[in-house]
């Protein structure tokens, strides 16, 4: 049921040329090399250490590993991770 | 985003968050729309930056997340103002500084005159002084237009003038009129400036007693500054008047051209020593402080057989008429190498001739017309020497005006 609704929404978004992240409530992740990572549309931080950041998403979580990670510019809508990003993993 | 103007104005603080779950504190803050930045973690302590105004809202969050917060550092105007309140003199200092600067800058401290050629600075400054433009007056009290007009009226030699201020300096810019040179009308004779044989004589005013072909010496009278005597046409055989009236003095005018001879000698050696720098050099540095001299580096030019010395004198530029007492003297000794160059007799003769002619060239006026040129080789006892005598005959105007002294 859930997946069928999503499939329909996706098709509608494609038809109307609306970005999918708005329609589907997906996170938009922008990476600048391996030094900056901007995550928009998140649902909060689960865990934060300089080497590991777990960010809660609409569905599941995003695990960022790296070195000297800091959170610059933390807002309701977006998180900016700075430092050396080594790995980015979805845990659904 | 972080240390920008808005954060500076409102103030920001860095917090240390300790506790079991500092992440919860972050999430609660973002949920409350509290803006956090530069979040970092050291060991188990979390450090975050936030606005001062948000700090008063986090008490329930802190309690909810079961953490403890302490302020680590402060940033921004509110904190700076608080510090300044404790140290009032720190605030008074800059304020007083700008106040004094502003007050002092509104006075005229210097008056400069530029563009004067024949007039004197002091003459224009004196008029400006009378009009109130002098060191120590307020700039706003000075009517530049009025001063300009006053100077223009009082000094007729000035064609254009402008008074304006550059900082604390009042600059009076002057453009002078170019007045045609006034002819000296006082009576004068024309005398010979050089020895010579007269070839042409044209008298425009005055009386001339000379003929073409006469030989004159330097200082001889050529044209007398007397008004011409009235010629008696009716009776050429009439007796000259018995009473001689002293002639009326005028300024004599005329062109007296004469043949003039110039002579000069030039000599050269056939074998000449030529000194050239070898490139090796020694540098001596001397530091002068007042009357004390400190040798920083001493040179030993004795090592060089032959050397020339170059002195570089370094001094700090003058600043507001105060002389700096520190100066340095750098002596550079260049080693010289002697080179013997040999010339043929023809070359030497040419060289000597050029030397001799160059000497004459300095004596001759530019308008002189060269009639003939003679070059003689003079025998000398020294075999190494070539001597030349150059004689040039020119035709030139030898007349020179000499004012008649009236007593």
Interface residues (C-beta under 8 A of the other chain):
Chain A: X44 X45 X46 X47 X48 X49 X50 X70 X71 X72 X73 X74 X75 X76
Chain B: X1 X2 X22 X23 X26 X27 X29 X30 X31 X33 X35 X36 X37 X38 X39 X40 X41 X42 X46
